[in-house]
Amino acid sequence: MIAAVLKESLPGERRVALIPKDAAALKAKGVDVRVEAGAGAEALHADADYEAVGATVEADRERLLAAADLLLTVRGIGDSEAGRLRPGAAVLGFLDPLDEPERMSRLGAKGVALLAMELVPRITRAQGMDALSSMASIAGYKAVLAAADCAPRMFPMMMTAAGTITPAKVFVLGAGVAGLQAIATARRLGAVVEGYDVRSAVKEQVESLGAKFVELDIDIEKTEGQGGYAAAQSQEFYRKQREALGRHLAGVDLIITTAAVPGKKAPLLITAEMMAGLRPGTVIVDLAAERGGNCAGAVAGEVVRRNGVTILGPVNVPAGVPAHASQMYSRNVANFVDILIRDGALHLDMEDEIVRGALVARGGEVVHERVAELLAAPRTQEA
């Protein structure tokens, strides 16, 4: 079986799908690993590092695509690349299937199998393949550093000859993987941290990191959604939530928002009216900016300043630390590939819950139920 690793072509993408250490592990299982020249350079892995573990470095991208049984990517492929793969080949990576179902249909129609890392079910056996969590932990960490970098106040309390510096107050909206990592990082930097999530079940996790869990007097309409994510709520719930949060956020220095629901527009948590109540110098890092944003006025990839408030809308945050992001993602990929190999060949076992859950298209058709539903009817986005 030939597993090919592409050099990512998306602007700003610096990760690689497989690092030399994991390439060696696949080689030991009888997989012929071929890597496009320069694929790992941004992640600090030279071509010679791959060759040292027995992988083949291929300078011809066309030849690499034509030979692949399994194409390992970070951000998937385009139409032209899919057309160069032989029918029956498989592509593994972040494919955005719930946001771009039409593209999934188009790529699948070319006869390639599509396996989406973001659809790997969140079950115990698949923990080592949970790339969403791996990358979210990096995003949460980097969000705090970005906030600290542009904040007019320092995070820790400091007792100096010039007086005592009070610690910054950080509020994290959303206590998933990214939010919990943001809480932990802000605490390590010495900030006073509070966290909020619609799922009261995460209270213990927030408090275990040394932060205070904020509870709002609002009845939750829906419990935890699919895959362990927070469920989308109604417009009325979000209105009440914004009113309660607005009163609380007026006294904080930095706000990090992480709320997102797969396949839907990110819920609006901080309105323009709420920002008017924030004190000058407040910094907001909106990790959901790529999905429409939790904060009014957030622009993906830009820094916006309004009435003394700074709003950061970072995009593709894990790519900013390509060495460790690639290390984590590569391990997730290698673990997934393990269950795709049978007798030295690629085998998509539809009896396997993980394979079935991640498979988007096969044999020219979209086979994933949620993606098929999105194709069959117009989607409704909850704000």
NUSEGU-574794 format. One line per 8 residues: number of its first residue (from 1); for each residue x, y, z of N, C-alpha, C. Coordinates in steps of 0.1 Angstrom, whole numbers, always signed. Example, Ala and Ser with C-alpha at 12.3 -4.5 7.8 and 13.67 -1.06 7.14 Angstrom:
1> +132/-57/+78/+123/-45/+78/+132/-33/+78 ~ +128/-22/+71/+137/-11/+71/+129/+0/+79
***
This chain:
1> +8/-12/+0/+0/+0/+0/+9/+12/+0 ~ +6/+22/-9/+13/+34/-9/+5/+45/-2 ~ +12/+51/+8/+6/+63/+15/+14/+75/+11 ~ +8/+85/+5/+15/+97/+0/+11/+109/+9 ~ +21/+117/+11/+20/+129/+20/+23/+141/+11 ~ +13/+150/+10/+14/+161/+2/+20/+173/+9 ~ +26/+182/+2/+30/+195/+7/+17/+204/+6 ~ +13/+209/+18/+0/+217/+18/+1/+229/+9
9> -9/+232/+2/-10/+243/-7/-18/+255/-3 ~ -26/+253/+8/-34/+264/+13/-25/+275/+19 ~ -27/+287/+15/-19/+298/+20/-19/+299/+35 ~ -7/+299/+41/-6/+300/+55/-5/+287/+62 ~ -8/+276/+55/-8/+263/+62/+7/+258/+62 ~ +12/+256/+74/+26/+252/+76/+27/+238/+82 ~ +16/+231/+85/+17/+218/+91/+19/+207/+80 ~ +24/+196/+84/+25/+184/+75/+17/+173/+81
17> +11/+164/+73/+2/+154/+78/+10/+142/+85 ~ +22/+140/+82/+30/+129/+87/+44/+133/+90 ~ +49/+132/+102/+63/+135/+105/+71/+122/+104 ~ +84/+124/+103/+93/+112/+100/+91/+101/+111 ~ +89/+104/+123/+88/+94/+133/+76/+85/+130 ~ +64/+90/+126/+53/+83/+123/+54/+76/+109 ~ +61/+82/+101/+64/+76/+88/+72/+63/+90 ~ +81/+63/+99/+88/+51/+102/+79/+40/+108
25> +69/+44/+116/+60/+34/+122/+52/+28/+111 ~ +47/+36/+101/+40/+30/+90/+48/+21/+81 ~ +61/+25/+79/+70/+17/+72/+71/+3/+78 ~ +72/+3/+91/+74/-10/+99/+62/-19/+97 ~ +50/-13/+93/+38/-21/+91/+37/-25/+76 ~ +47/-22/+68/+47/-26/+54/+41/-16/+45 ~ +39/-3/+50/+33/+7/+41/+45/+14/+34 ~ +43/+16/+21/+53/+24/+13/+49/+38/+14
33> +57/+46/+22/+55/+60/+25/+62/+69/+15 ~ +55/+77/+8/+61/+87/-2/+57/+101/+2 ~ +67/+110/+2/+65/+123/+7/+69/+133/-4 ~ +60/+143/-6/+64/+153/-16/+75/+162/-11 ~ +85/+165/-19/+96/+173/-15/+92/+186/-8 ~ +98/+188/+3/+95/+201/+10/+83/+201/+19 ~ +76/+189/+19/+63/+189/+27/+65/+192/+42 ~ +76/+188/+48/+78/+190/+62/+86/+201/+66
41> +91/+209/+56/+101/+219/+59/+96/+230/+69 ~ +84/+234/+68/+78/+245/+77/+77/+239/+91 ~ +75/+226/+92/+74/+220/+105/+87/+215/+110 ~ +98/+219/+104/+112/+216/+108/+116/+202/+105 ~ +110/+196/+95/+114/+182/+91/+119/+182/+77 ~ +132/+180/+75/+138/+181/+62/+135/+168/+54 ~ +137/+169/+41/+135/+157/+32/+144/+146/+37 ~ +156/+150/+41/+166/+139/+45/+161/+132/+57
49> +153/+138/+66/+148/+132/+78/+138/+121/+74 ~ +130/+123/+63/+121/+113/+58/+129/+101/+52 ~ +139/+105/+44/+147/+94/+37/+154/+86/+47 ~ +158/+92/+59/+165/+84/+69/+157/+73/+75 ~ +143/+75/+75/+135/+64/+80/+129/+55/+70 ~ +134/+56/+57/+130/+47/+47/+119/+53/+38 ~ +114/+65/+40/+104/+70/+31/+110/+75/+18 ~ +102/+76/+8/+107/+81/-5/+103/+95/-7
57> +112/+104/-10/+109/+118/-13/+106/+120/-28 ~ +95/+125/-31/+91/+126/-45/+89/+141/-49 ~ +97/+145/-59/+96/+159/-63/+84/+162/-73 ~ +80/+151/-79/+69/+153/-89/+55/+151/-83 ~ +48/+161/-81/+35/+161/-74/+25/+152/-82 ~ +25/+154/-95/+16/+146/-103/+19/+131/-102 ~ +31/+127/-102/+34/+113/-100/+30/+108/-87 ~ +32/+116/-76/+29/+112/-63/+14/+110/-62
65> +6/+118/-68/-9/+117/-67/-13/+104/-75 ~ -7/+102/-86/-11/+91/-94/-8/+77/-88 ~ +2/+77/-79/+6/+64/-73/-1/+61/-60 ~ -7/+71/-54/-12/+70/-40/-25/+61/-39 ~ -24/+52/-29/-36/+44/-25/-43/+52/-14 ~ -35/+59/-6/-41/+67/+5/-33/+80/+6 ~ -40/+91/+4/-34/+104/+4/-36/+111/+18 ~ -25/+114/+25/-25/+120/+38/-23/+135/+37
73> -33/+142/+42/-33/+157/+41/-37/+163/+54 ~ -34/+176/+55/-39/+184/+67/-52/+190/+63 ~ -53/+197/+51/-65/+204/+48/-71/+199/+35 ~ -70/+187/+32/-77/+181/+20/-71/+185/+7 ~ -78/+183/-4/-73/+186/-17/-84/+193/-25 ~ -80/+198/-37/-89/+205/-46/-94/+196/-57 ~ -102/+201/-65/-108/+193/-76/-98/+188/-86 ~ -88/+196/-89/-78/+192/-99/-70/+181/-93
81> -66/+181/-80/-58/+171/-74/-67/+158/-73 ~ -79/+159/-70/-88/+147/-69/-89/+140/-82 ~ -89/+148/-93/-89/+142/-106/-77/+135/-110 ~ -66/+137/-103/-53/+130/-107/-52/+117/-98 ~ -60/+115/-89/-60/+103/-81/-67/+92/-89 ~ -62/+80/-87/-69/+69/-94/-82/+65/-86 ~ -92/+60/-93/-105/+56/-87/-102/+46/-76 ~ -108/+48/-65/-106/+38/-54/-96/+43/-43
89> -88/+53/-47/-79/+59/-37/-86/+66/-27 ~ -80/+68/-15/-87/+75/-4/-79/+87/+0 ~ -86/+97/+5/-80/+110/+10/-84/+111/+25 ~ -74/+114/+33/-76/+116/+47/-71/+130/+51 ~ -80/+137/+59/-76/+150/+63/-88/+158/+68 ~ -85/+171/+72/-96/+180/+75/-103/+184/+62 ~ -115/+181/+60/-122/+183/+47/-133/+193/+48 ~ -137/+197/+60/-149/+207/+61/-161/+201/+55
97> -165/+189/+58/-177/+183/+51/-190/+189/+55 ~ -191/+194/+67/-204/+199/+72/-206/+214/+67 ~ -195/+220/+64/-196/+234/+59/-196/+235/+43 ~ -190/+224/+37/-189/+224/+23/-194/+211/+17 ~ -206/+208/+19/-211/+195/+14/-211/+194/-1 ~ -213/+205/-8/-213/+205/-22/-199/+201/-28 ~ -189/+206/-21/-175/+202/-25/-173/+188/-23 ~ -178/+182/-12/-176/+168/-9/-183/+160/-20
105> -195/+164/-24/-201/+157/-35/-194/+157/-48 ~ -188/+169/-51/-180/+171/-63/-167/+162/-63 ~ -160/+162/-51/-148/+154/-50/-151/+139/-50 ~ -162/+136/-43/-166/+122/-43/-170/+116/-56 ~ -175/+125/-64/-180/+120/-78/-168/+116/-86 ~ -156/+120/-83/-144/+116/-90/-140/+102/-87 ~ -147/+95/-78/-144/+81/-75/-134/+79/-63 ~ -131/+89/-56/-121/+88/-45/-129/+87/-32
113> -124/+80/-22/-130/+79/-9/-125/+90/-1 ~ -134/+97/+7/-131/+108/+15/-133/+105/+30 ~ -122/+106/+37/-122/+104/+52/-119/+117/+59 ~ -129/+122/+67/-127/+135/+73/-123/+133/+88 ~ -112/+139/+91/-107/+138/+105/-116/+144/+115 ~ -123/+155/+111/-132/+162/+120/-145/+154/+123 ~ -147/+143/+116/-159/+135/+118/-156/+122/+126 ~ -143/+120/+130/-140/+109/+138/-149/+109/+151
121> -156/+99/+154/-165/+99/+165/-157/+100/+178 ~ -163/+107/+188/-157/+109/+201/-160/+98/+210 ~ -154/+86/+207/-155/+75/+216/-142/+71/+221 ~ -142/+63/+232/-129/+60/+239/-119/+54/+229 ~ -123/+45/+221/-113/+39/+212/-107/+48/+202 ~ -113/+59/+199/-109/+69/+189/-101/+81/+195 ~ -99/+81/+208/-92/+92/+214/-79/+95/+208 ~ -71/+85/+204/-58/+88/+198/-59/+93/+184
129> -71/+94/+178/-74/+99/+165/-81/+112/+165 ~ -83/+118/+176/-92/+130/+178/-83/+142/+175 ~ -82/+145/+162/-74/+156/+157/-80/+170/+161 ~ -94/+170/+161/-100/+183/+165/-96/+187/+179 ~ -95/+178/+188/-91/+181/+202/-77/+185/+202 ~ -68/+178/+195/-54/+181/+194/-52/+195/+190 ~ -59/+199/+179/-57/+212/+174/-63/+223/+182 ~ -75/+220/+188/-82/+229/+197/-73/+233/+209
137> -66/+223/+214/-57/+226/+226/-46/+236/+222 ~ -41/+236/+210/-32/+245/+205/-38/+259/+204 ~ -50/+259/+198/-57/+272/+196/-60/+279/+209 ~ -64/+271/+220/-66/+277/+233/-54/+283/+239 ~ -43/+276/+237/-30/+281/+243/-25/+294/+235 ~ -26/+294/+222/-21/+305/+214/-31/+317/+216 ~ -43/+315/+218/-53/+326/+220/-49/+335/+232 ~ -45/+328/+243/-40/+335/+255/-28/+343/+252
145> -18/+337/+245/-6/+344/+242/-9/+356/+233 ~ -18/+355/+223/-21/+366/+215/-28/+377/+223 ~ -36/+374/+232/-43/+384/+240/-32/+391/+249 ~ -23/+383/+255/-13/+389/+263/-4/+399/+256 ~ -2/+395/+243/+8/+403/+235/+2/+417/+232 ~ -11/+418/+231/-16/+431/+227/-24/+438/+238 ~ -24/+432/+250/-31/+438/+261/-23/+449/+268 ~ -30/+459/+272/-23/+470/+279/-20/+467/+293
153> -24/+456/+298/-21/+452/+312/-13/+438/+312 ~ -5/+436/+322/+2/+423/+323/-7/+414/+331 ~ -5/+401/+329/-13/+390/+335/-11/+389/+350 ~ +1/+387/+355/+3/+383/+369/+3/+395/+378 ~ +0/+392/+391/+1/+401/+401/+16/+402/+404 ~ +21/+415/+405/+36/+417/+408/+37/+427/+419 ~ +46/+424/+428/+49/+433/+439/+62/+439/+436 ~ +63/+452/+433/+75/+459/+429/+78/+471/+438
161> +89/+477/+436/+93/+489/+443/+84/+500/+439 ~ +78/+499/+427/+69/+510/+422/+54/+507/+426 ~ +52/+497/+435/+39/+494/+439/+34/+480/+434 ~ +22/+476/+438/+17/+463/+434/+9/+464/+421 ~ +12/+455/+412/+5/+454/+400/-6/+443/+402 ~ -19/+447/+400/-30/+438/+401/-31/+428/+390 ~ -35/+416/+392/-35/+406/+381/-46/+410/+371 ~ -44/+406/+359/-55/+408/+348/-66/+398/+351
169> -78/+402/+347/-90/+394/+348/-93/+388/+334 ~ -93/+375/+333/-96/+368/+320/-109/+361/+321 ~ -117/+362/+311/-130/+355/+310/-130/+346/+298 ~ -132/+333/+299/-132/+324/+288/-146/+319/+286 ~ -151/+321/+274/-165/+317/+270/-164/+304/+262 ~ -169/+293/+268/-168/+280/+262/-157/+272/+268 ~ -161/+261/+275/-151/+253/+282/-149/+239/+275 ~ -148/+239/+262/-144/+227/+255/-129/+226/+256
177> -123/+219/+247/-108/+216/+247/-101/+230/+246 ~ -105/+238/+237/-98/+251/+235/-100/+260/+247 ~ -112/+260/+252/-115/+269/+264/-107/+264/+276 ~ -107/+251/+278/-99/+246/+290/-84/+249/+289 ~ -79/+248/+277/-65/+251/+275/-62/+265/+277 ~ -71/+274/+272/-70/+288/+274/-70/+292/+289 ~ -79/+285/+297/-80/+287/+311/-67/+284/+318 ~ -62/+272/+314/-50/+267/+320/-38/+276/+317
185> -37/+281/+305/-26/+289/+301/-27/+303/+308 ~ -39/+309/+309/-40/+322/+315/-37/+321/+330 ~ -41/+309/+336/-37/+307/+350/-22/+306/+352 ~ -16/+299/+343/-1/+298/+344/+6/+311/+343 ~ +0/+320/+335/+6/+334/+334/+2/+343/+346 ~ -6/+338/+355/-9/+345/+367/-22/+353/+367 ~ -30/+352/+357/-43/+359/+357/-53/+353/+366 ~ -63/+362/+370/-75/+357/+376/-85/+353/+365
193> -89/+340/+366/-96/+335/+354/-110/+330/+358 ~ -120/+333/+349/-133/+328/+351/-137/+321/+338 ~ -145/+311/+339/-150/+303/+327/-165/+301/+327 ~ -171/+301/+315/-185/+299/+314/-188/+289/+302 ~ -198/+281/+304/-202/+272/+294/-217/+268/+296 ~ -224/+266/+286/-238/+262/+288/-239/+248/+294 ~ -229/+240/+293/-229/+227/+299/-224/+228/+314 ~ -233/+227/+323/-229/+228/+337/-220/+216/+341
201> -220/+205/+333/-211/+194/+336/-196/+197/+336 ~ -192/+208/+329/-178/+211/+328/-173/+219/+340 ~ -182/+222/+349/-179/+231/+361/-167/+225/+368 ~ -167/+212/+371/-156/+206/+378/-142/+208/+371 ~ -143/+206/+357/-131/+207/+350/-125/+222/+350 ~ -134/+232/+349/-130/+245/+350/-123/+248/+364 ~ -130/+244/+374/-125/+247/+388/-112/+239/+391 ~ -110/+227/+384/-98/+220/+387/-86/+227/+381
209> -88/+236/+372/-77/+244/+366/-74/+257/+374 ~ -82/+259/+385/-79/+271/+393/-88/+283/+389 ~ -98/+281/+381/-106/+291/+376/-120/+290/+383 ~ -127/+302/+383/-141/+302/+388/-151/+299/+377 ~ -160/+290/+379/-170/+287/+369/-182/+296/+372 ~ -185/+304/+362/-196/+314/+363/-209/+307/+359 ~ -219/+308/+368/-232/+302/+365/-242/+313/+363 ~ -249/+313/+351/-260/+323/+348/-273/+317/+352
217> -282/+326/+356/-296/+321/+360/-304/+320/+348 ~ -301/+310/+339/-308/+308/+326/-310/+293/+325 ~ -322/+289/+322/-325/+274/+320/-319/+270/+307 ~ -311/+259/+307/-305/+253/+295/-316/+246/+287 ~ -318/+248/+274/-328/+242/+267/-324/+228/+262 ~ -312/+226/+258/-307/+214/+252/-294/+210/+259 ~ -292/+197/+262/-280/+192/+268/-269/+191/+258 ~ -259/+184/+261/-247/+182/+252/-251/+177/+239
225> -246/+183/+228/-249/+179/+215/-241/+167/+210 ~ -241/+165/+197/-233/+154/+191/-218/+155/+193 ~ -212/+143/+196/-198/+143/+197/-192/+150/+209 ~ -200/+153/+219/-195/+160/+231/-195/+175/+230 ~ -199/+180/+219/-199/+195/+218/-212/+201/+225 ~ -211/+214/+228/-223/+220/+233/-234/+221/+222 ~ -246/+218/+226/-257/+219/+217/-261/+233/+213 ~ -266/+235/+201/-271/+248/+197/-284/+251/+205
233> -285/+264/+209/-297/+268/+217/-306/+277/+208 ~ -317/+281/+213/-326/+289/+206/-322/+304/+206 ~ -328/+312/+197/-324/+326/+197/-328/+333/+211 ~ -339/+329/+217/-343/+335/+229/-333/+331/+240 ~ -328/+319/+240/-318/+316/+250/-306/+324/+249 ~ -301/+326/+236/-289/+334/+234/-291/+349/+238 ~ -304/+354/+236/-307/+367/+240/-305/+369/+255 ~ -311/+360/+263/-310/+360/+277/-296/+358/+282
241> -288/+350/+275/-275/+347/+279/-266/+360/+277 ~ -269/+367/+266/-261/+379/+263/-264/+390/+274 ~ -277/+391/+278/-280/+401/+288/-273/+398/+301 ~ -272/+385/+305/-266/+381/+318/-251/+383/+316 ~ -245/+379/+305/-231/+380/+303/-226/+395/+303 ~ -234/+403/+296/-231/+417/+295/-228/+424/+308 ~ -236/+421/+318/-233/+426/+331/-221/+421/+338 ~ -217/+409/+334/-205/+403/+341/-192/+407/+334
249> -193/+409/+321/-180/+412/+313/-175/+426/+315 ~ -184/+434/+320/-179/+448/+322/-167/+450/+330 ~ -164/+440/+339/-153/+442/+348/-140/+434/+345 ~ -140/+428/+332/-128/+420/+329/-119/+427/+319 ~ -107/+422/+318/-97/+428/+310/-95/+421/+296 ~ -97/+407/+297/-95/+399/+284/-106/+389/+283 ~ -111/+387/+271/-122/+378/+269/-117/+369/+258 ~ -119/+356/+259/-116/+346/+249/-128/+338/+246
257> -133/+338/+234/-145/+331/+230/-142/+319/+222 ~ -148/+308/+225/-145/+295/+218/-157/+287/+213 ~ -169/+294/+214/-181/+286/+212/-184/+284/+197 ~ -185/+271/+194/-188/+267/+180/-196/+254/+180 ~ -205/+253/+170/-213/+241/+168/-210/+236/+154 ~ -205/+224/+153/-201/+218/+140/-212/+220/+129 ~ -209/+225/+118/-218/+226/+107/-228/+238/+108 ~ -226/+247/+118/-235/+258/+120/-227/+271/+122
265> -233/+282/+119/-227/+295/+122/-225/+296/+137 ~ -213/+302/+141/-210/+303/+155/-221/+312/+162 ~ -225/+309/+174/-235/+317/+181/-229/+331/+185 ~ -237/+341/+183/-233/+355/+187/-234/+356/+202 ~ -223/+358/+209/-223/+359/+224/-221/+373/+229 ~ -214/+381/+221/-210/+394/+225/-215/+404/+214 ~ -226/+411/+217/-231/+421/+208/-224/+434/+208 ~ -227/+443/+198/-222/+456/+198/-226/+464/+211
273> -238/+462/+216/-243/+468/+228/-235/+464/+240 ~ -232/+451/+240/-224/+446/+251/-210/+451/+251 ~ -204/+453/+239/-190/+458/+238/-190/+473/+243 ~ -201/+480/+241/-202/+494/+246/-200/+495/+261 ~ -203/+484/+268/-202/+484/+283/-189/+479/+288 ~ -180/+474/+278/-167/+470/+283/-158/+482/+285 ~ -149/+480/+294/-140/+491/+298/-129/+492/+287 ~ -124/+505/+285/-113/+507/+275/-101/+498/+278
281> -95/+493/+268/-83/+484/+270/-87/+470/+270 ~ -100/+466/+270/-104/+452/+270/-99/+446/+256 ~ -94/+434/+257/-90/+426/+245/-99/+414/+244 ~ -105/+412/+232/-113/+400/+229/-106/+391/+218 ~ -104/+379/+221/-99/+369/+211/-110/+360/+207 ~ -115/+361/+195/-126/+353/+190/-121/+341/+182 ~ -120/+330/+188/-115/+318/+181/-126/+312/+172 ~ -138/+318/+172/-148/+313/+163/-150/+323/+151
289> -140/+332/+149/-141/+342/+138/-143/+336/+125 ~ -136/+324/+123/-137/+317/+110/-151/+312/+107 ~ -159/+310/+117/-172/+305/+116/-183/+315/+118 ~ -179/+328/+116/-189/+339/+117/-187/+347/+130 ~ -180/+341/+139/-176/+349/+151/-186/+348/+163 ~ -181/+348/+175/-189/+349/+187/-191/+364/+191 ~ -183/+372/+185/-183/+386/+189/-187/+395/+177 ~ -196/+404/+179/-200/+413/+168/-188/+422/+164
297> -186/+423/+151/-175/+431/+147/-162/+423/+145 ~ -161/+411/+149/-149/+403/+147/-148/+400/+132 ~ -136/+401/+127/-133/+398/+113/-122/+388/+112 ~ -125/+377/+105/-115/+366/+104/-102/+371/+98 ~ -91/+368/+105/-78/+372/+101/-74/+386/+103 ~ -82/+394/+110/-79/+408/+112/-80/+412/+127 ~ -74/+424/+130/-75/+430/+143/-84/+442/+142 ~ -95/+443/+149/-104/+454/+148/-104/+461/+162
305> -104/+475/+161/-104/+483/+173/-117/+491/+173 ~ -125/+490/+183/-137/+498/+184/-139/+504/+199 ~ -140/+517/+199/-142/+524/+212/-133/+518/+223 ~ -120/+517/+220/-111/+513/+230/-110/+498/+233 ~ -118/+490/+226/-118/+475/+227/-111/+469/+215 ~ -102/+460/+217/-95/+453/+206/-100/+439/+204 ~ -104/+436/+191/-110/+423/+188/-101/+416/+178 ~ -95/+405/+182/-87/+396/+174/-95/+385/+168
313> -94/+383/+155/-101/+372/+148/-91/+362/+142 ~ -83/+355/+150/-72/+347/+144/-78/+335/+135 ~ -71/+331/+125/-75/+320/+117/-64/+310/+116 ~ -68/+297/+115/-59/+286/+114/-48/+287/+124 ~ -52/+288/+136/-42/+291/+147/-32/+280/+149 ~ -35/+267/+148/-25/+257/+149/-14/+258/+139 ~ -16/+263/+128/-6/+264/+118/+5/+274/+122 ~ +2/+282/+132/+12/+291/+138/+23/+284/+146
321> +21/+272/+150/+31/+264/+157/+32/+251/+150 ~ +38/+251/+138/+37/+239/+129/+45/+227/+134 ~ +55/+229/+142/+63/+218/+147/+55/+209/+156 ~ +50/+215/+167/+42/+207/+176/+28/+203/+171 ~ +22/+212/+163/+9/+209/+157/+10/+197/+148 ~ +21/+197/+140/+23/+185/+131/+26/+172/+139 ~ +33/+174/+150/+36/+162/+158/+23/+156/+163 ~ +14/+164/+168/+1/+159/+173/-8/+154/+162
329> -9/+161/+152/-18/+157/+141/-13/+145/+134 ~ +0/+144/+132/+6/+132/+126/+3/+119/+134 ~ +4/+120/+148/+1/+109/+156/-14/+105/+154 ~ -23/+115/+154/-37/+112/+151/-39/+104/+138 ~ -32/+109/+128/-33/+103/+114/-27/+89/+114 ~ -16/+87/+120/-10/+74/+120/-18/+64/+128 ~ -25/+68/+138/-34/+59/+146/-46/+55/+137 ~ -51/+65/+129/-62/+62/+120/-58/+53/+109
337> -46/+55/+103/-42/+46/+93/-40/+32/+97 ~ -37/+30/+110/-36/+16/+115/-48/+8/+113 ~ -60/+14/+115/-72/+7/+113/-77/+6/+98 ~ -70/+13/+90/-73/+12/+75/-65/+2/+68 ~ -56/-4/+75/-47/-14/+68/-51/-28/+72 ~ -53/-37/+62/-56/-51/+64/-48/-59/+54 ~ -40/-68/+59/-31/-76/+50/-23/-68/+40 ~ -18/-56/+45/-9/-48/+37/-16/-40/+26
345> -30/-39/+27/-37/-31/+17/-47/-22/+24 ~ -52/-12/+17/-62/-3/+22/-75/-10/+23 ~ -81/-10/+34/-94/-16/+36/-103/-7/+44 ~ -115/-3/+39/-124/+5/+46/-135/-4/+51 ~ -133/-7/+64/-142/-16/+71/-155/-9/+76 ~ -166/-10/+69/-178/-3/+73/-184/-8/+86 ~ -179/-19/+91/-184/-24/+104/-177/-17/+115 ~ -166/-10/+112/-159/-3/+122/-165/+11/+124
353> -169/+14/+136/-176/+26/+139/-168/+39/+136 ~ -155/+38/+137/-147/+50/+134/-146/+52/+120 ~ -144/+42/+112/-143/+43/+97/-157/+48/+92 ~ -167/+42/+96/-181/+45/+92/-184/+60/+95 ~ -180/+64/+107/-183/+78/+112/-175/+88/+104 ~ -163/+85/+99/-154/+95/+93/-156/+95/+78 ~ -161/+84/+72/-162/+83/+57/-173/+92/+52 ~ -169/+101/+43/-179/+110/+37/-184/+106/+24
361> -175/+101/+15/-179/+96/+2/-171/+84/-2 ~ -177/+76/-10/-171/+63/-15/-179/+59/-28 ~ -171/+54/-37/-178/+48/-49/-185/+58/-57 ~ -181/+71/-57/-188/+81/-64/-199/+88/-58 ~ -203/+84/-45/-214/+89/-38/-211/+94/-24 ~ -218/+104/-19/-217/+108/-5/-224/+97/+3 ~ -218/+92/+13/-224/+81/+21/-226/+85/+35 ~ -221/+97/+39/-222/+101/+53/-236/+107/+55
369> -244/+102/+64/-258/+106/+66/-259/+122/+68 ~ -251/+128/+77/-253/+142/+79/-250/+150/+67 ~ -239/+146/+60/-235/+154/+48/-246/+152/+37 ~ -251/+140/+36/-262/+138/+26/-274/+146/+29 ~ -277/+148/+42/-289/+156/+46/-287/+170/+42 ~ -275/+175/+44/-272/+189/+40/-273/+191/+25 ~ -269/+181/+18/-270/+182/+3/-285/+182/-2 ~ -293/+175/+6/-307/+173/+2/-316/+185/+5
377> -312/+193/+15/-321/+204/+18/-312/+216/+22 ~ -318/+228/+20/-310/+240/+24/-307/+240/+39 ~ -295/+244/+43/-292/+244/+57/-297/+257/+64 ~ -301/+256/+76/-305/+267/+84/-293/+270/+94 ~ -289/+282/+94/-278/+285/+103/-283/+292/+116 ~ -279/+288/+127/-284/+294/+140/-273/+304/+144 ~ -278/+316/+146/-268/+327/+150/-267/+327/+165
***
